[in-house]
């Protein structure tokens, strides 16, 4: 007797295999989406840091020395990804929400300052402007973290003493 079609067991096995393949693809796609969100947020933060530094470099004045009237651009970052950039006088250049709601951001030090003329990185220490020491390799860091049900991932942006902004590899 010739048999036409599939048995119930064969159909169940086929459907099980297809479901396993689909779940693997979905997990891979979710991982891709997380990395894509992080990379986009990282590029947005780096772009806006460069913009703030360019504001500082474009400020007119002589090279900064310890006793001079120090001018700077202050960059502050909230943990939910809102970046603001202000002049030393308090005038705001921009305020932008740069990251998705589910992403956390930690900037150290916060605020980060870029000195006028050369755009060197600095921090506030006891209310005083203190430039990063180039010889010690002192840097600022911004860590973007995205947690999902399948785990998390992060990206780190480094600002060195000269004010150069790069992704940490």
Buried (B, 14 or more C-beta within 10 A) or exposed (E): EEEEEEEEEEEEEEEEEEEEEEEEEEEEEBBEEBEEBBBEBBBBBBEBBBBBBEBBBEBEEEEBEEEEEBBBBBBBBBEBBBBBBBBBEEEEBEEBEBBBEEBBBBBEBBBBBBBBBBBBBBBBEEEEBEBBEEEEEBBBBBBBBBEEEEEEBBBBBBBBBEBBBEEEE
